[in-house]
């Protein structure tokens, strides 16, 4: 029974709205930097053999561009409790 006993963990830290915005800005800057590096390498070095990092393939646009952007949006329906 001790396995199923609920353990009280440390209280979760509540992030303020400013901290969340700051975190999203850093995450977005990292994503954009990664995009620019991949695109620059495609242009100046040449096309890679794999499809994921090739800017002319659909896999790049879905996995590297669209999915990280979609992860930044909150799709939960927010209610005010009424």
C-alpha positions as YAML, in Angstrom:
chain: A
units: angstrom
residues:
- id: 1
  name: UNK
  ca: [0.00, 0.00, 0.00]
- id: 2
  name: UNK
  ca: [2.92, 2.32, 0.55]
- id: 3
  name: UNK
  ca: [3.56, 2.33, -3.19]
- id: 4
  name: UNK
  ca: [0.17, 3.92, -3.87]
- id: 5
  name: UNK
  ca: [0.44, 6.45, -1.08]
- id: 6
  name: UNK
  ca: [0.33, 9.97, -2.38]
- id: 7
  name: UNK
  ca: [3.49, 11.85, -1.57]
- id: 8
  name: UNK
  ca: [3.31, 15.55, -0.92]
- id: 9
  name: UNK
  ca: [5.88, 17.14, -3.14]
- id: 10
  name: UNK
  ca: [7.17, 20.62, -2.85]
- id: 11
  name: UNK
  ca: [4.56, 23.13, -3.95]
- id: 12
  name: UNK
  ca: [4.79, 23.95, -7.61]
- id: 13
  name: UNK
  ca: [6.19, 27.33, -8.40]
- id: 14
  name: UNK
  ca: [3.64, 29.59, -9.98]
- id: 15
  name: UNK
  ca: [5.12, 31.54, -12.84]
- id: 16
  name: UNK
  ca: [3.94, 35.04, -13.37]
- id: 17
  name: UNK
  ca: [2.72, 36.24, -16.72]
- id: 18
  name: UNK
  ca: [5.94, 38.20, -17.27]
- id: 19
  name: UNK
  ca: [8.07, 35.10, -16.67]
- id: 20
  name: UNK
  ca: [5.98, 33.08, -19.12]
- id: 21
  name: UNK
  ca: [6.28, 35.78, -21.78]
- id: 22
  name: UNK
  ca: [10.03, 35.96, -21.22]
- id: 23
  name: UNK
  ca: [10.32, 32.18, -21.53]
- id: 24
  name: UNK
  ca: [8.31, 32.18, -24.77]
- id: 25
  name: UNK
  ca: [10.45, 34.97, -26.21]
- id: 26
  name: UNK
  ca: [13.65, 33.02, -25.52]
- id: 27
  name: UNK
  ca: [12.13, 29.85, -26.95]
- id: 28
  name: UNK
  ca: [10.97, 31.67, -30.09]
- id: 29
  name: UNK
  ca: [14.41, 33.29, -30.50]
- id: 30
  name: UNK
  ca: [16.05, 29.86, -30.25]
- id: 31
  name: UNK
  ca: [13.66, 28.42, -32.83]
- id: 32
  name: UNK
  ca: [14.24, 31.30, -35.27]
- id: 33
  name: UNK
  ca: [18.02, 31.02, -34.82]
- id: 34
  name: UNK
  ca: [17.84, 27.29, -35.58]
- id: 35
  name: UNK
  ca: [15.77, 27.97, -38.70]
- id: 36
  name: UNK
  ca: [18.24, 30.55, -39.94]
- id: 37
  name: UNK
  ca: [21.21, 28.23, -39.40]
- id: 38
  name: UNK
  ca: [19.51, 25.38, -41.28]
- id: 39
  name: UNK
  ca: [18.43, 27.61, -44.17]
- id: 40
  name: UNK
  ca: [21.88, 29.23, -44.40]
- id: 41
  name: UNK
  ca: [23.55, 25.83, -44.48]
- id: 42
  name: UNK
  ca: [21.19, 24.71, -47.27]
- id: 43
  name: UNK
  ca: [22.05, 27.78, -49.31]
- id: 44
  name: UNK
  ca: [25.81, 28.06, -48.71]
- id: 45
  name: UNK
  ca: [26.91, 24.46, -48.08]
- id: 46
  name: UNK
  ca: [24.41, 22.56, -50.18]
- id: 47
  name: UNK
  ca: [21.39, 20.36, -49.79]
- id: 48
  name: UNK
  ca: [21.68, 17.65, -47.14]
- id: 49
  name: UNK
  ca: [21.00, 14.03, -47.96]
- id: 50
  name: UNK
  ca: [18.21, 13.74, -45.41]
- id: 51
  name: UNK
  ca: [14.77, 15.20, -46.01]
- id: 52
  name: UNK
  ca: [14.31, 16.68, -42.54]
- id: 53
  name: UNK
  ca: [16.89, 19.44, -43.00]
- id: 54
  name: UNK
  ca: [16.33, 20.01, -46.72]
- id: 55
  name: UNK
  ca: [14.39, 23.27, -47.14]
- id: 56
  name: UNK
  ca: [12.90, 22.08, -50.43]
- id: 57
  name: UNK
  ca: [11.13, 19.11, -48.80]
- id: 58
  name: UNK
  ca: [7.80, 19.08, -46.98]
- id: 59
  name: UNK
  ca: [9.27, 17.25, -43.96]
- id: 60
  name: UNK
  ca: [11.39, 20.29, -43.11]
- id: 61
  name: UNK
  ca: [8.45, 22.66, -43.13]
- id: 62
  name: UNK
  ca: [6.29, 20.37, -41.01]
- id: 63
  name: UNK
  ca: [8.80, 19.07, -38.45]
- id: 64
  name: UNK
  ca: [11.11, 22.05, -38.09]
- id: 65
  name: UNK
  ca: [8.80, 25.01, -38.75]
- id: 66
  name: UNK
  ca: [5.15, 24.16, -38.05]
- id: 67
  name: UNK
  ca: [5.34, 21.82, -35.04]
- id: 68
  name: UNK
  ca: [7.53, 24.08, -32.88]
- id: 69
  name: UNK
  ca: [5.24, 27.01, -33.64]
- id: 70
  name: UNK
  ca: [2.13, 25.03, -32.77]
- id: 71
  name: UNK
  ca: [3.67, 23.95, -29.47]
- id: 72
  name: UNK
  ca: [3.80, 27.58, -28.38]
- id: 73
  name: UNK
  ca: [0.05, 28.10, -28.56]
- id: 74
  name: UNK
  ca: [-2.26, 27.17, -25.73]
- id: 75
  name: UNK
  ca: [-5.35, 25.48, -27.16]
- id: 76
  name: UNK
  ca: [-7.09, 24.89, -23.83]
- id: 77
  name: UNK
  ca: [-10.37, 26.65, -23.45]
- id: 78
  name: UNK
  ca: [-9.97, 29.16, -20.68]
- id: 79
  name: UNK
  ca: [-12.98, 29.95, -18.54]
- id: 80
  name: UNK
  ca: [-13.48, 32.33, -15.70]
- id: 81
  name: UNK
  ca: [-15.31, 29.78, -13.56]
- id: 82
  name: UNK
  ca: [-18.83, 30.80, -14.45]
...
